[in-house]
Amino acid sequence: MKKLINEVGNVVPQALAGLVATSNGLRLIEGSTIVVRADLEAVTSAGKVALISGGGSGHEPAHAGYVGKGMLTAAVAGDVFASPSTDAVLMAIRAVAGPGGVLLIVKNYTGDRLNFGLAAQIARGEGIETDLVIVDDDCALGSAEETAGRRGIAGTVLAHKIAGAAAEAGLSLAEVKARTEAAVAATGSMGVALSACTVPAAGTPNFELGQDQIELGLGIHGEVGLERVPLRPAAELARNLIGKIATDRRLTAGDQVALLVNNLGATPPMEIAIVAQDALDACAALDLKVERVWAGTFLTAIDMAGVSLSLMKLDDDRIAAIDMPAAAPAWVRPGVREGMTIPAPRAAPQAAAAGTGEPHVLAALMAGCEALIQNEGELTRLDQIVGDGDIGHSLAGGAKALIAEREVLAGLGRAAFWRHVGAVVQRSTGGTSGPLYSILAVGAANALDGATGDAGEALASAFAAGVQALRDLGGAAPGDRTMVDALVPAAAAMAAPGTAKERLKAAAAAAQEGAEATASMTPRRGRSSYIGARVIGHPDPGAVAVARWLQAAAR
């Protein structure tokens, strides 16, 4: 187990202390794991309903992250995945109690129901008007009649917001409870895990998943889900989850909904964004009108990789409640669906390029492109060893784009041909490869403007000019362990007298030797320079790529 903690027993109090220290408007009750609003005295004296939530820790930013104006008044944290004690909940009730009374918002887990429920009973006996709302938004278990009931998961965050808006508006305890219960009934959630989570005290994952397995419908404490299925594309998962939620909550075409896309802990923002768009598409396919949407980290299962989706059916009151400002650290304003794109700017029109085309040049280029596509896997593996692993995908993307432009390129003469190659590469090739290969092509094109001589001489001069332009832009020299170590000897070999075909063959052989030599070079530039001597024994993938497409072009 690798975790950035100190002592296992102090994980929760230290995490809460860090949250309060880095957030405005929060305070810890001394000697407890209870977070309250800093303006607590003003809140209680105003006669508004106080809201308390909480439960086991490990769900950060829930629940303490939702303490603030317009949301919770206090949050009570238990140990990781363990309910807080009755005494802790009772302390929180006593701390926030005022004329408006106290509403407890509790996720539907046995420990939470017992401890929060008992604390509410004791508080009533002390004369504190206290009531309880149970959140049971999990749609994975159906009616859950043979279990402890539907679990409370990420939809709890939306319940906090609806309750917070009602309390902030000064509604009575009964009215705040009624609105919160109605919101819970209108909310459904379901999650999918790609990995288990690890509780600090346990030190090992709660369960094991195969390399190609995922868990559908799991709970937020790492408990296994509804079924274990093979990994599938995000769009398919989104359709499955949205369809299940819509059926469970009886959502129908034309319904207005809020969509919450929630990171379960260890999912990269890139993947969350992909799932968000896929979930929106799934809603659109069911004709559900997504009026408000969030994508981010709202209620987690420690370090679980996965996502949960929540839908809440909206009416005018709920839309107004969601839109009411809130000052809790973890709350973010929802996205409002107001369109996705604007027209792309168009390049200035250019005069048609002169020339009847050069079939042999086009054939060589296409062969080089096919070689980059075929060698994508090899280049990726090399780059994973010495760099960031993206060169194979980037170069294959540029190659495919050039192949798609074959008909356009077929009608272009020397300089226009290579300028168009540079433009296509520039817009289609990712990473540093895009601008480097684009300047290689543009530099060659500039050398061919008004050039005379046979095809071999033109090829050699254009190639040399392109390589020099690339060196000027990238700053690399021979011996730096970059693509230049293949390009420079190739350009030198190409300068020897001969036909274009002979020059290309010589250049390809020189590039291969140059690429192989990079395996013994200490990196000074490019992707490998951050790794140092650890790359010795492995050739530079950029240089290998040059050798591969030159060999194919020569053939």
Secondary structure by P-SEA (a helix, b strand, c coil): cccccccccaaaaaaaaaaaaacccccccccccbbbbcaaaaaaaaccbbbbbccccccccccccccccccccbbbbccccccccaaaaaaaaaacccccbbbbbbcccaaaaaaaaaaaaaaaaacccccccccccccccccccccccbbbccaaaaaaaaaaaaaaacccaaaaaaaaaaaaaaccccccccbbbbccccccccccccccbbbccccccccccccccccccaaaaaaaaaaaaaaaacccccccbbbbbcccccccaaaaaaaaaaaaaaaaaaccccccccccccccccccccbbbbbbbbcaaaaaaaacccccccbbbbbcccccccccccccccccccccccaaaaaaaaaaaaaaaaaaaaaaaaaaacccccaaaaaaaaaaaaaaaaaaaaaccaaaaaaaaaaaaaaccccaaaaaaaaaaaaaaaaaccccccaaaaaaaaaaaaaaaaaaaaccccccccaaaaaaaaaaaaaccccaaaaaaaaaaaaaaaaaacccccccccccccccccccccccaaaaaaaaaaaaaac
